[in-house]
């Protein structure tokens, strides 16, 4: 437990600015999990130290998602549905994940035909 006489009045097992020891800061995208700086973009630590994704899920923008079995990955192919559902970051990654009915046009999604 932190005490005033040790110069570090924080819980070094969970403080990303003092992870494991005073003054040891975790990097961008990392959290302090049990005193160790840990990437928070994995299926075992998704957005938080204690968030584990379920079987078949991926970690996307800090949330666990079930990936679309038919992702839009080929130019000109109409996507059957939005590849990443709402609630999983809300960001459509074009070139891979277009909204249902759109087509992939390089790095962007389009409705109708590619420009």
ChimeraX attribute file (.defattr): number of C-alpha atoms within 10 A of each C-alpha:
attribute: neighborCount
match mode: 1-to-1
recipient: residues
	/A:1	8
	/A:2	11
	/A:3	10
	/A:4	8
	/A:5	7
	/A:6	8
	/A:7	9
	/A:8	15
	/A:9	13
	/A:10	17
	/A:11	18
	/A:12	23
	/A:13	17
	/A:14	18
	/A:15	22
	/A:16	23
	/A:17	18
	/A:18	22
	/A:19	24
	/A:20	21
	/A:21	16
	/A:22	16
	/A:23	12
	/A:24	16
	/A:25	17
	/A:26	19
	/A:27	13
	/A:28	9
	/A:29	12
	/A:30	19
	/A:31	24
	/A:32	24
	/A:33	21
	/A:34	15
	/A:35	18
	/A:36	20
	/A:37	24
	/A:38	20
	/A:39	20
	/A:40	23
	/A:41	20
	/A:42	20
	/A:43	21
	/A:44	17
	/A:45	22
	/A:46	21
	/A:47	22
	/A:48	19
	/A:49	20
	/A:50	11
	/A:51	17
	/A:52	18
	/A:53	18
	/A:54	13
	/A:55	8
	/A:56	10
	/A:57	14
	/A:58	21
	/A:59	24
	/A:60	20
	/A:61	16
	/A:62	19
	/A:63	21
	/A:64	24
	/A:65	22
	/A:66	17
	/A:67	17
	/A:68	14
	/A:69	9
	/A:70	12
	/A:71	19
	/A:72	26
	/A:73	19
	/A:74	14
	/A:75	16
	/A:76	17
	/A:77	14
	/A:78	22
	/A:79	22
	/A:80	17
	/A:81	18
	/A:82	20
	/A:83	23
	/A:84	22
	/A:85	17
	/A:86	11
	/A:87	11
	/A:88	17
	/A:89	15
	/A:90	11
	/A:91	13
	/A:92	18
	/A:93	14
	/A:94	19
	/A:95	18
	/A:96	20
	/A:97	26
	/A:98	27
	/A:99	22
	/A:100	14
	/A:101	15
	/A:102	23
	/A:103	27
	/A:104	25
	/A:105	20
	/A:106	15
	/A:107	11
	/A:108	17
	/A:109	26
	/A:110	18
	/A:111	15
	/A:112	11
	/A:113	12
	/A:114	14
	/A:115	6
